[in-house]
Amino acid sequence: MPHRPLPGIHELRIFLVYPVINSQQDVGYNYGLGYIAAVLKSAGHDVDYLVIKDKKDALALYLSLIH
């Protein structure tokens, strides 16, 4: 059951970024970010994420932030 934010604490919109550019790691699920997202969601926050796999993904994120 999701927790409600404490009185005086508002729901936050949180965006997590997992960069794996030029990494030798497999671009799979990141359990650390998954755990953080689960805790934040259970506290009532809105959480989204993006995996940046290459320069094209990084450029798309940058362009979305400046427009």
C-alpha positions in Angstrom: 0.0 0.0 0.0 1.5 3.4 -1.0 2.4 5.8 1.7 1.1 9.3 1.5 3.6 12.2 1.8 3.9 13.6 5.3 1.9 16.7 6.1 3.7 19.7 4.6 5.7 17.6 2.2 4.4 17.8 -1.4 4.5 15.1 -4.0 7.6 15.4 -6.1 8.2 14.6 -9.7 11.5 12.9 -9.9 13.4 12.0 -13.1 16.3 9.5 -12.8 18.9 9.2 -15.5 21.1 6.0 -16.0 24.0 6.9 -18.3 25.8 3.9 -19.9 27.6 5.7 -22.7 30.9 4.1 -23.6 30.4 1.5 -20.9 31.3 -2.1 -21.0 28.3 -3.0 -18.9 25.3 -4.7 -20.3 22.5 -2.1 -20.8 19.9 -3.9 -18.7 17.9 -3.2 -15.6 19.7 -1.2 -12.9 18.6 -2.6 -9.6 19.9 0.3 -7.6 17.8 2.8 -9.5 14.9 0.4 -9.4 15.1 0.3 -5.6 15.3 4.0 -5.3 12.3 4.5 -7.7 10.3 1.9 -5.7 10.9 3.7 -2.4 10.1 7.1 -3.9 6.9 5.7 -5.5 5.8 4.1 -2.3 6.2 7.5 -0.6 3.7 8.9 -3.1 6.1 10.6 -5.5 5.9 10.5 -9.3 9.0 8.8 -10.7 10.3 8.4 -14.3 13.6 7.4 -15.7 15.7 7.3 -18.8 18.6 5.0 -19.9 21.1 6.9 -22.0 22.8 4.3 -24.2 24.5 6.6 -26.8 25.1 10.1 -27.9 21.7 10.2 -29.7 19.9 9.5 -26.4 21.9 12.2 -24.6 21.2 14.8 -27.4 17.5 13.9 -27.2 17.4 14.5 -23.5 19.3 17.8 -23.8 17.0 19.0 -26.5 13.9 18.1 -24.5 15.2 20.1 -21.5 16.0 23.3 -23.4 12.6 23.5 -25.3 
